[in-house]
Amino acid sequence: MEDLRIRFLIVDDDRSIRRLCATIGQSLDFQCSEADNGEVALAMLEADSPDIVLADLMMPNMSGLDFLEQLKKILPRTEIAIMTGHGSIEAAVRAMRMGAYDFITKPFRIEELKLLLQRMEEKVRLVAENQFLRERVSADTALHGIIGSSAKIQDVLRMVGRLKDTRTPVLITGESGTGKELIARAIHYRGAFAKRPFVAVDCGSLVPTLIESELFGYEKGAFTGAVRSKEGLFQAANGGTIFLDEIGELPLEMQAKLLRVLQEKEVRPVGRTDKVKVDVRVIAATNRDLETEYRDGRFRKDLFFRLNVVSVHVPALRERRTDIPTLVHYFLDRYAPGQAVQVSSDAMKLMLEYDWPGNVRELENCVERAVALGSDQFLGIEDLPPAIRAVQGDLMMSSPTSLTNSDLEEIERVTILRVFEQVHGDKVKAQKILGISRATLYRKLKRYKIGDDDAPLKPAV
């Protein structure tokens, strides 16, 4: 289990001062460590990253200011306070300008140091909490991309609900652009793992010669350019989730090493002889058919079955066309907030008939492009990319993609609801925007149970 206590490093050449500070730190439930000079402290940073540092200003070989400068280069988020004598206030003020949190003069009272450390702890935890909230908000915002009422996407969301609190390995399959990483983030952030690390790895973008060192870490001097030790992505995800995107891109040699990590729950950093324990939940994703891949010898069969304990398939956008209007309006709200951009029926029809080889990602790019190049109030056929406009000619020569009556009704319901919300229930405005008669509007509102269908039409303002 990961130790979540504040890590406190004391740097002073006076052993009695170090012991006193460590005792005070332990009374605050800090995880304490000591160094008798700056060089030793900097070497310790390679193995562990303290949250709080208390360093003496006057030390042999390396002064407290020199140590502060080096520390901030390596660990800019670590909070450091300087201990100084009465005659060194000017240097202490300079330390604060260099990034020190505060300074304390010797001799100090126990309660005085305790109060300083508590204030530093509060800042460290506040910064960490804000970082988590930013990541959580980002993740929650991203999850809104998994929207739609089609049966296939609802099946996916139900599966997310079942998996969010489990440690079961998950394999997410689907074409590029369908939102596989969004599903992985949903599984992580909607459940018990939400406050733990989530590390996403694009296996297809890793340089082949550096894959092992990126995933498992390396020791200082393990290869040219390894000037200091670095933990790998598995260690960074310890206690949480590692998401291995495009797992099918890994070379066979690396697949074998990954399999050993999953079986033994430990990694061996490049250049080390011993292994490091890791406890991570693995979610992998691929746009390939891994069953075909392992039958053809391009993917390890044993790794496939290790990853494929539970499989979640994300449908292509053409398999859930009824979600297209909802997604279009969602992306319009994102890229043109507050502008109430309307979509012409012809433009929407083309988007419904287009096959979207790039899936939701392509649809988002299409809407972003239309907002950037089109008018502020209207999205028409002329605002769509050439590939989608070309569908117009194809429709004249072939029958349109088959949508069931229920599909068409859902598309109509979403469109009317969207317009009705934008005009704040003004039925006259809604009638004009939708281009339908008053009687038809009343009938549709009643059928889809939208608004107060018995209220009279309000005059347009």
C-alpha positions in Angstrom: 0.0 0.0 0.0 1.4 3.4 -0.9 2.5 5.6 2.0 0.5 8.8 1.7 2.3 10.6 4.6 4.2 13.8 3.9 7.8 13.1 3.1 10.1 15.4 5.2 13.8 15.9 4.5 16.1 17.7 7.0 19.4 19.0 5.7 21.8 20.3 8.4 25.4 19.5 9.5 24.4 19.6 13.2 23.1 16.2 14.2 21.2 17.4 17.2 19.3 19.9 15.1 18.4 17.1 12.6 17.2 14.8 15.4 15.1 17.6 16.9 13.5 18.5 13.6 12.8 14.8 12.8 11.2 14.3 16.2 8.9 17.3 15.5 8.2 15.9 12.0 7.3 12.5 13.4 4.9 14.1 15.9 3.1 15.4 12.8 3.1 11.9 11.3 5.6 12.9 8.6 7.9 10.3 7.0 11.3 11.8 8.0 14.8 11.5 6.4 18.0 13.3 7.2 21.1 14.5 5.3 24.2 16.2 6.8 25.0 18.3 3.8 23.6 19.5 0.4 25.5 17.0 -1.7 24.1 14.0 0.2 20.6 15.5 0.1 20.7 15.9 -3.7 21.9 12.3 -4.1 18.9 11.2 -2.0 16.5 12.9 -4.4 17.3 10.3 -7.0 15.6 7.6 -4.9 12.9 9.6 -3.2 11.2 12.9 -3.7 10.4 14.8 -0.5 7.3 17.0 -0.2 8.9 19.3 2.4 12.6 20.2 3.0 14.1 22.1 5.9 17.7 23.1 5.1 20.3 25.1 7.1 21.6 28.2 5.4 25.2 27.7 6.5 26.6 24.3 5.6 30.0 23.1 4.5 30.8 22.7 0.7 27.3 23.7 -0.4 25.4 26.6 1.1 21.7 26.5 1.8 21.1 28.9 -1.1 23.1 26.7 -3.5 21.1 23.7 -2.4 17.9 25.6 -2.8 18.8 26.5 -6.3 19.6 22.9 -7.3 16.5 21.5 -5.5 14.1 23.8 -7.3 15.6 22.7 -10.7 15.1 19.1 -9.9 11.8 19.3 -7.8 10.1 22.6 -8.5 7.0 21.7 -6.5 8.8 20.6 -3.4 8.4 23.2 -0.6 11.6 24.2 1.2 12.2 26.4 4.3 15.6 27.8 5.3 17.0 27.7 8.9 19.2 30.7 9.6 21.0 32.6 12.3 20.0 36.1 13.5 22.7 37.7 11.4 21.6 36.2 8.1 18.1 37.6 7.6 19.1 39.3 4.3 20.2 35.9 2.9 17.0 34.3 4.1 14.9 37.0 2.3 17.0 36.3 -0.8 16.1 32.6 -0.4 12.4 33.4 -0.4 12.9 35.3 -3.7 14.6 32.2 -5.1 11.5 30.1 -4.2 11.8 29.2 -0.6 8.5 28.9 1.3 9.7 30.7 4.4 12.6 30.9 6.8 13.0 30.3 10.6 15.7 31.7 12.8 17.8 29.7 15.2 17.3 29.1 18.0 13.7 28.4 17.4 10.9 27.1 19.7 9.4 23.7 19.1 5.9 25.2 18.6 7.3 27.7 16.1 8.8 25.1 13.9 5.7 22.9 14.3 3.5 25.7 13.1 5.8 26.3 10.1 5.8 22.7 9.1 2.0 22.5 9.4 1.6 25.5 7.1 3.9 23.9 4.6 2.0 20.6 4.8 -1.2 22.5 4.2 0.2 24.1 1.1 1.6 20.8 -0.2 -1.8 19.0 0.3 -3.7 21.9 -1.2 -1.5 21.9 -4.3 -1.9 18.2 -4.6 -5.7 18.4 -4.2 -6.0 21.2 -6.8 -3.9 19.1 -9.2 -6.2 16.1 -8.6 -9.3 18.3 -9.1 -8.0 19.7 -12.3 -7.3 16.2 -13.6 -10.7 15.0 -12.3 -12.5 18.0 -14.0 -10.6 17.3 -17.2 -11.5 13.7 -17.0 -15.2 14.4 -16.2 -15.4 16.9 -19.0 -13.9 14.3 -21.3 -16.4 11.7 -20.2 -19.2 13.9 -21.6 -17.8 12.8 -25.0 -19.3 9.4 -24.2 -22.8 10.5 -24.8 -25.8 9.2 -26.7 -28.9 7.2 -26.1 -28.2 4.5 -28.7 -28.4 0.9 -27.4 -24.8 0.2 -28.3 -23.3 3.1 -26.4 -25.6 2.5 -23.4 -24.3 -1.1 -23.3 -20.8 0.3 -23.1 -21.7 2.6 -20.2 -23.4 -0.2 -18.3 -20.1 -2.2 -18.7 -18.2 0.8 -17.3 -20.4 0.8 -14.3 -19.7 -2.9 -13.6 -15.9 -2.5 -14.0 -15.3 0.8 -12.2 -14.5 -0.7 -8.8 -12.8 -3.9 -9.9 -9.1 -4.7 -10.4 -9.9 -7.0 -13.4 -7.7 -6.4 -16.5 -9.8 -4.9 -19.3 -9.2 -4.9 -23.1 -11.0 -2.1 -25.0 -11.4 -2.7 -28.7 -12.7 -0.4 -31.4 -11.6 1.7 -34.4 -9.4 4.8 -34.1 -11.3 7.8 -32.9 -14.2 5.9 -31.2 -13.1 7.1 -27.7 -11.3 4.1 -26.2 -9.2 6.3 -23.9 -12.4 8.0 -22.7 -13.8 4.6 -21.7 -10.6 3.8 -19.9 -10.7 7.1 -18.0 -14.4 6.5 -17.2 -13.6 3.1 -15.6 -10.8 4.7 -13.5 -12.3 8.0 -12.5 -15.9 6.9 -11.8 -14.9 4.3 -9.3 -12.8 3.5 -6.2 -9.5 4.2 -8.1 -10.5 7.9 -8.8 -8.0 9.4 -6.4 -5.1 7.2 -7.5 -2.8 7.7 -10.4 -4.0 7.2 -14.0 -1.1 6.9 -16.5 -1.9 6.7 -20.2 0.8 5.2 -22.5 0.6 5.4 -26.3 2.4 2.2 -27.2 2.5 3.1 -30.9 4.4 6.4 -30.2 7.2 4.8 -28.1 10.6 4.7 -29.7 11.4 1.0 -30.0 14.8 1.3 -28.4 13.5 3.2 -25.4 10.2 1.3 -24.7 11.7 -0.8 -21.9 13.3 2.2 -20.1 10.1 4.3 -20.5 7.8 1.5 -19.1 10.1 0.1 -16.4 12.5 3.0 -15.6 16.3 3.0 -15.6 19.3 3.5 -13.3 21.7 6.4 -13.5 24.4 5.4 -16.1 22.4 2.5 -17.6 23.0 4.0 -21.0 24.3 7.1 -22.7 22.3 10.1 -21.5 21.0 8.5 -18.3 22.4 11.2 -16.0 20.1 10.3 -13.2 17.8 7.5 -12.2 14.2 7.7 -13.4 11.1 5.7 -12.5 9.1 4.1 -15.3 5.5 4.5 -16.2 4.5 1.4 -14.3 6.0 2.8 -11.1 4.3 6.1 -11.7 1.0 4.2 -11.9 1.6 2.2 -8.8 -1.6 1.8 -6.8 -3.7 3.0 -9.7 -4.3 2.3 -13.3 -2.0 2.1 -16.3 -3.7 2.4 -19.7 -1.8 0.8 -22.5 -3.2 2.3 -25.7 -2.7 0.5 -29.0 -1.1 -2.5 -27.2 -1.0 -4.3 -30.6 1.9 -2.0 -31.7 4.3 -3.4 -29.1 7.1 -5.6 -30.6 7.1 -9.3 -29.6 10.2 -9.0 -27.4 8.5 -6.3 -25.4 5.3 -8.3 -25.2 7.2 -11.0 -23.4 8.6 -8.6 -20.8 5.2 -7.0 -20.3 3.7 -10.5 -19.7 6.3 -11.2 -17.0 5.4 -7.9 -15.3 1.7 -8.7 -15.3 2.4 -12.2 -13.9 5.0 -11.3 -11.3 3.7 -7.8 -10.4 7.2 -6.4 -10.4 9.5 -4.5 -12.8 13.2 -4.4 -13.3 14.5 -1.0 -14.3 17.2 -0.9 -17.0 20.6 -1.2 -15.4 19.4 -2.8 -12.1 19.7 -6.4 -11.0 16.9 -6.3 -8.4 13.2 -5.8 -9.1 10.7 -3.3 -7.9 7.2 -4.3 -6.8 4.3 -2.6 -8.6 0.6 -2.9 -8.0 -1.4 -1.6 -10.9 -4.7 -2.3 -12.7 -4.1 -2.7 -16.4 -6.5 -1.4 -19.1 -5.3 -2.0 -22.6 -6.8 -0.8 -25.9 -6.4 -1.7 -29.6 -7.8 -1.0 -33.0 -6.5 -4.4 -34.2 -8.1 -7.8 -34.1 -5.8 -9.4 -31.6 -7.2 -12.9 -32.1 -6.1 -12.7 -35.7 -2.8 -11.1 -34.7 -1.9 -14.0 -32.3 -3.0 -16.6 -34.8 -0.7 -15.0 -37.4 2.2 -14.9 -34.9 2.2 -11.1 -34.5 0.9 -11.0 -30.9 1.6 -13.4 -28.0 -1.3 -15.6 -27.3 -0.6 -15.8 -23.6 -0.4 -12.0 -23.3 -3.8 -11.8 -25.2 -5.5 -14.0 -22.7 -3.9 -12.2 -19.8 -5.2 -8.9 -21.0 -8.6 -10.1 -22.4 -10.2 -11.0 -19.0 -13.0 -8.6 -19.8 -13.5 -7.1 -23.2 -15.4 -3.8 -24.0 -16.1 -3.0 -27.6 -16.6 0.6 -28.5 -18.9 0.9 -31.5 -18.0 2.9 -34.6 -20.0 6.1 -35.1 -21.7 4.7 -38.2 -23.1 1.9 -35.9 -24.8 4.5 -33.7 -26.0 7.1 -36.1 -28.8 8.3 -33.9 -26.2 9.7 -31.5 -24.8 12.0 -34.2 -27.2 15.0 -33.6 -26.5 14.8 -29.9 -22.8 14.8 -30.5 -23.0 17.6 -33.0 -24.8 19.8 -30.6 -22.5 18.9 -27.8 -19.5 19.9 -29.8 -21.2 23.1 -31.0 -21.7 24.0 -27.3 -18.0 23.4 -26.7 -16.6 25.4 -29.6 -19.3 28.1 -29.9 -20.5 28.5 -26.3 -23.6 30.7 -25.9 -24.0 31.2 -29.6 -27.0 28.9 -30.2 -25.6 27.8 -33.6 -28.3 26.1 -35.7 -27.7 23.2 -38.1 -29.6 23.1 -41.4 -31.6 20.0 -42.0 -29.6 19.3 -45.2 -26.3 19.6 -43.3 -27.5 17.2 -40.6 -28.8 14.8 -43.2 -25.3 14.6 -44.8 -23.7 14.1 -41.4 -26.1 11.3 -40.8 -25.4 9.6 -44.1 -21.6 10.0 -43.9 -19.7 6.9 -42.7 -17.2 8.8 -40.4 -14.1 6.6 -40.9 -12.4 8.8 -38.2 -15.4 8.3 -35.9 -16.2 10.7 -33.1 -12.8 12.4 -33.4 -13.5 13.2 -37.0 -17.0 14.5 -36.1 -15.5 16.8 -33.5 -12.9 18.1 -36.0 -15.7 18.7 -38.5 -17.8 20.8 -36.0 -14.7 22.7 -34.9 -13.8 23.5 -38.5 -17.4 24.6 -39.3 -17.5 26.9 -36.3 -14.1 28.4 -37.2 -15.0 29.0 -40.9 -18.7 29.4 -40.9 -21.2 32.0 -39.5 -21.9 32.5 -35.8 -25.5 31.4 -36.1 -25.9 28.8 -38.8 -24.1 25.6 -39.9 -25.0 24.7 -43.5 -23.7 22.3 -46.1 -21.1 24.8 -47.3 -19.5 24.7 -43.9 -18.8 21.0 -44.0 -15.5 19.4 -45.2 -15.4 18.3 -48.9 -15.4 14.6 -47.9 -18.8 15.0 -46.3 -20.2 17.3 -49.0 -19.4 14.6 -51.5 -22.0 12.4 -49.9 -24.6 14.7 -51.4 -23.8 13.5 -54.9 -23.6 9.9 -53.7 -27.1 10.1 -52.3 -28.5 11.0 -55.7 -27.2 7.8 -57.2 -27.8 5.4 -54.3 -30.3 4.7 -51.6 -29.5 6.4 -48.3 -28.2 4.5 -45.3 -31.0 2.6 -43.7 -32.2 4.2 -40.5 -35.2 2.6 -38.7 -38.3 4.6 -37.8 -37.2 4.5 -34.1 -33.8 5.9 -35.2 -35.5 8.8 -37.1 -37.8 9.5 -34.2 -34.9 9.7 -31.7 -33.0 12.1 -34.1 -36.2 14.3 -34.4 -36.7 14.3 -30.6 -33.1 15.4 -29.9 -33.3 18.1 -32.5 -36.6 19.5 -31.2 -35.5 19.4 -27.6 -32.2 21.2 -28.5 -34.1 24.0 -30.2 -36.7 24.2 -27.5 -34.0 24.7 -24.8 -32.2 27.3 -26.9 -35.3 29.5 -27.2 -36.2 29.0 -23.6 -39.6 27.5 -24.4 -40.6 30.2 -26.8 -42.8 28.1 -29.2 -43.1 30.8 -31.9 -39.3 31.0 -32.2 -39.0 27.2 -32.1 -41.6 26.8 -34.8 -39.8 29.2 -37.1 -36.4 27.6 -36.5 -37.7 24.1 -37.1 -39.7 25.3 -40.1 -42.9 23.5 -39.1 -46.5 24.6 -38.5 -47.9 25.4 -35.1 -50.1 22.3 -35.1 -47.1 20.1 -36.0 -45.0 21.6 -33.2 -47.8 21.0 -30.6 -48.1 17.4 -31.8 -44.4 16.8 -31.6 -44.0 18.4 -28.2 -46.8 16.3 -26.9 -45.5 13.1 -28.5 -42.0 13.5 -27.1 -43.2 15.0 -23.8 -41.1 18.2 -24.2 -42.1 21.3 -22.2 -45.6 22.3 -21.2 -47.5 21.4 -24.4 -50.7 23.0 -23.1 -49.2 26.5 -22.7 -50.2 28.9 -25.5 -47.7 30.2 -28.0 -45.8 33.2 -26.8 -45.2 36.1 -29.2 -41.6 36.4 -30.4 -39.8 39.2 -28.7 
